[in-house]
């Protein structure tokens, strides 16, 4: 390579040379140091992608060091992430609550009444209402999905909401 060592590595030929020279070594380094369970091939590829993103800032003489440092840091971050996941899985969920038994009973009764009122709605009302309030779809999306106009969808949601409000005391939706 007749290029000056201070030039950046953004040219395809130079980058390809770096890839061909270091890809296998980087993979082997990651594999032997951290094991196969953390996907060393993926981390090696990600390191080359980072190198390409920073090609204007990295010289040819610093490319190897950059690759190995970035890949090693990615592996360490992955290991930290796996530890957090493991710790989370080991924690037992709370099996108690600060809510009073009366509140829990009222909540269950309200949920049962809510289910009954939902069942009493027409299928068109129920589908439009649940698509909007549970799945968060917009009126235009629901209209397209159901093959009706947006005004029809608005009417169905509005009438379902009115029925729920009339049948359930204190019913509110954001």
C-alpha positions in Angstrom: 0.0 0.0 0.0 1.5 3.2 -1.1 -0.9 5.3 0.9 0.3 7.6 3.7 -0.4 6.1 7.1 -2.1 9.3 8.1 -4.8 9.1 5.4 -8.3 7.9 6.4 -9.5 4.5 5.3 -12.8 5.5 3.6 -11.7 4.2 0.2 -13.2 0.8 -0.7 -9.9 -0.9 -1.6 -8.3 0.2 1.7 -11.3 -0.9 3.7 -11.5 -4.2 1.9 -7.8 -4.8 2.6 -8.4 -4.1 6.3 -11.4 -6.4 6.4 -9.6 -9.3 4.6 -6.5 -8.8 6.9 -8.3 -8.6 10.3 -11.7 -10.2 10.0 -10.7 -13.8 10.9 -8.2 -12.6 13.6 -10.9 -10.4 15.2 -13.4 -13.3 15.2 -10.9 -15.7 16.7 -9.9 -13.2 19.4 -13.6 -12.7 20.4 -14.4 -16.4 20.2 -11.5 -17.5 22.4 -11.7 -14.6 24.9 -15.5 -14.5 25.4 -16.9 -17.7 23.9 -19.5 -18.6 21.3 -22.6 -17.7 23.4 -22.1 -14.0 22.8 -22.1 -14.2 19.0 -18.5 -13.2 18.2 -19.2 -13.2 14.4 -21.9 -10.6 14.9 -19.7 -8.5 17.1 -16.9 -8.6 14.7 -19.2 -7.5 11.9 -20.5 -4.7 14.1 -17.0 -3.6 14.8 -16.3 -3.3 11.1 -19.5 -1.3 10.6 -18.4 1.1 13.4 -15.0 1.3 11.6 -16.8 2.2 8.4 -18.9 4.8 10.2 -15.8 6.4 11.6 -13.5 5.8 8.6 -12.7 9.6 8.3 -11.4 9.6 11.9 -9.4 6.4 11.9 -6.0 6.1 10.1 -4.7 2.9 8.6 -2.2 2.5 11.4 -4.9 2.7 14.0 -7.5 0.5 12.3 -6.6 -2.8 14.0 -6.5 -1.2 17.5 -9.9 0.5 16.8 -11.5 -2.8 15.6 -10.2 -4.9 18.6 -11.1 -2.2 21.1 -14.6 -1.6 19.8 -15.3 -5.4 19.4 -14.1 -6.1 22.9 -16.2 -3.2 24.4 -19.3 -4.6 22.5 -18.7 -8.0 24.1 -18.3 -6.5 27.5 -21.5 -4.6 27.1 -23.3 -7.8 26.0 -22.0 -9.6 29.0 -23.2 -6.8 31.3 -26.6 -6.9 29.6 -26.8 -10.7 30.1 -26.0 -10.2 33.8 -28.8 -7.7 34.1 -31.2 -10.2 32.4 -30.1 -13.0 34.7 -30.5 -10.8 37.8 -34.0 -9.8 36.7 -35.0 -13.4 36.1 -33.7 -14.4 39.6 -35.8 -11.8 41.4 -39.1 -13.1 42.6 -42.1 -11.0 41.9 -44.0 -9.5 44.8 -46.9 -11.7 45.9 -48.4 -9.0 48.1 -50.0 -5.6 47.5 -50.5 -2.4 49.4 -54.1 -2.3 48.2 -56.9 -3.1 50.6 -59.0 -6.3 50.2 -62.0 -4.1 49.5 -60.3 -2.3 46.7 -59.2 -5.6 45.1 -62.7 -6.9 45.3 -64.2 -3.8 43.8 -61.6 -3.9 41.0 -62.5 -7.5 40.2 -66.2 -6.7 40.2 -65.7 -3.7 38.0 -63.7 -5.8 35.6 -66.5 -8.5 35.5 -69.1 -5.8 34.8 -66.8 -4.2 32.1 -66.5 -7.6 30.4 -70.3 -8.1 30.5 -71.0 -4.7 29.0 -68.3 -5.3 26.3 -70.0 -8.6 25.5 -73.4 -6.8 25.2 -72.1 -4.4 22.6 -72.6 -5.3 18.9 -69.7 -6.9 17.3 -69.1 -3.8 15.1 -69.0 -1.5 18.1 -66.8 -3.9 20.2 -64.3 -4.4 17.4 -64.0 -0.7 16.6 -63.8 0.2 20.3 -61.1 -2.4 21.2 -59.0 -1.7 18.1 -59.0 2.0 19.0 -58.6 1.8 22.8 -56.7 -1.4 23.4 -54.5 -1.6 20.3 -54.2 2.1 19.9 -55.1 2.2 16.2 -56.3 5.5 14.6 -59.8 5.9 13.2 -58.5 5.9 9.6 -56.5 2.7 10.2 -59.6 1.0 11.6 -61.7 2.2 8.8 -59.3 0.8 6.2 -59.0 -2.5 8.2 -62.8 -2.9 8.4 -63.6 -1.6 5.0 -65.9 1.2 6.2 -65.7 5.0 6.3 -64.0 6.8 9.0 -67.3 8.4 10.1 -68.8 4.9 10.6 -65.8 4.0 12.8 -66.1 7.2 14.8 -69.8 6.5 15.4 -69.2 2.9 16.5 -66.5 3.9 19.0 -68.7 6.8 20.2 -71.7 4.7 20.7 -69.7 1.9 22.4 -68.2 4.5 24.7 -71.6 5.9 25.6 -72.9 2.5 26.4 -70.0 1.7 28.6 -70.3 5.1 30.4 -74.0 4.6 30.9 -73.7 1.0 32.2 -70.5 1.5 34.3 -70.4 4.0 37.1 -67.2 6.1 37.0 -66.1 4.8 33.6 -63.4 7.0 31.9 -60.9 6.5 29.1 -58.1 8.7 28.1 
